[in-house]
Amino acid sequence: MAGKEPLVYIDGEFRSKGNAKVSVYDHGLLYGDGVFEGIRCYNGIVFRLREHIDRFYEGLKVTRINVPYNKEDMVNAVVETVKRNSYTDAYIRLIVTRGRGNLGLDPRSCARPSIIIMAEPVAPAHGKEAREKGVTAIISGYRRDMVDGTTHELKSLNYIQSVLAKFQAIDAGADEVLMLDHRGMVSEFHGSNVFMVKRGVVNTPTSAAGILHGITRMRVLKLAEELGHEVHERDITPYELLTSDEVFLTGTMAEVVPVVRMNGVAIGDGVPGPMTKEIIIAFQRTTRNPKEGVPIDQVVPLQTRTGK
Ligand SMILES: Cc1ncc(COP(=O)(O)O)c(C=O)c1O
């Protein structure tokens, strides 16, 4: 595909990136009224695609966006987008917006939702070097919302808090920014989940801390158990985090990345710790296992399935 523009799926059609457009009256743009997923394809396997689709449909249910696709159709459309672009490794963005409506926020003015799928060969955030050396972070003054439907439990198109927090990291010269929840407990990074290793135990905040229920987080929790480690989902104070032995982040965009300094304080010895390194290697192995996702050559082509 060298030199060729990526093809973007919009409502059943493929358009070149330059022509992939939605209306300025789409409530996704006007109100952040929509839901999305970030997914990765590794070596022809769309990693944990069914889990992403399940989370996506949960978000659609809560936001009451009715798409004319069932989950299998959606799996199909995602896979077809990767195939049409001839990618084996790609970052995939799946979006459903409320659709075109009038200028009032009443969602009932939007006749039908829009389904958009993009795929591009985007390398993991922070790059390979970060996996070996680790990244720095600050703790944001912004707090994740209470668990009342507007937290990142719902992966909606409203990421403004994370964007503002990212500016704090940029201003401070840090790579990452961690958010606390409304109680002051550790929640998550602006676009990834957080883990802490303390005295050999792997810990991560619970869903009560306003986190996105990360697909990578779930897999890493299980992976840590498979590696024989004790694992806890529990409240974590910022003090505990700063005085822990190891911290790392997990997410589809970044994968697993060690955090070696927070608020100017070295985490452990200020270098990636042994358990983080072990988990990074195990996670990379996992992403290449066909059983961990949907192999793109095993999915029935879109035309055949949706030729209704
Ligand atoms: C706010 C937030 N938290 C956590 C994550 C990690 O989730 P996942 O592992 O499903 O990519 C993301 C990823 O997009 C995110 O945006």
The ligand as a MOL file (V3000), in Angstrom:
LIG
                    3D

  0  0  0     0  0            999 V3000
M  V30 BEGIN CTAB
M  V30 COUNTS 16 16 0 0 0
M  V30 BEGIN ATOM
M  V30 1 C -9.1470 6.6030 29.1330 0
M  V30 2 C -8.6040 5.2810 28.7400 0
M  V30 3 N -8.2700 4.3920 29.6880 0
M  V30 4 C -7.7640 3.1770 29.3890 0
M  V30 5 C -7.5580 2.7850 28.0720 0
M  V30 6 C -7.0130 1.4200 27.7600 0
M  V30 7 O -8.0090 0.5900 27.2450 0
M  V30 8 P -7.6960 -0.5830 26.2140 0
M  V30 9 O -6.7210 -1.4740 26.8600 0
M  V30 10 O -9.0170 -1.2500 25.9920 0
M  V30 11 O -7.1530 0.0450 24.9880 0
M  V30 12 C -7.8950 3.6730 27.0520 0
M  V30 13 C -7.7050 3.2600 25.6700 0
M  V30 14 O -8.2030 3.7960 24.7440 0
M  V30 15 C -8.4320 4.9420 27.3910 0
M  V30 16 O -8.7630 5.8230 26.4310 0
M  V30 END ATOM
M  V30 BEGIN BOND
M  V30 1 1 1 2
M  V30 2 1 2 3
M  V30 3 2 2 15
M  V30 4 2 3 4
M  V30 5 1 4 5
M  V30 6 1 5 6
M  V30 7 2 5 12
M  V30 8 1 6 7
M  V30 9 1 7 8
M  V30 10 2 8 9
M  V30 11 1 8 10
M  V30 12 1 8 11
M  V30 13 1 12 13
M  V30 14 1 12 15
M  V30 15 2 13 14
M  V30 16 1 15 16
M  V30 END BOND
M  V30 END CTAB
M  END
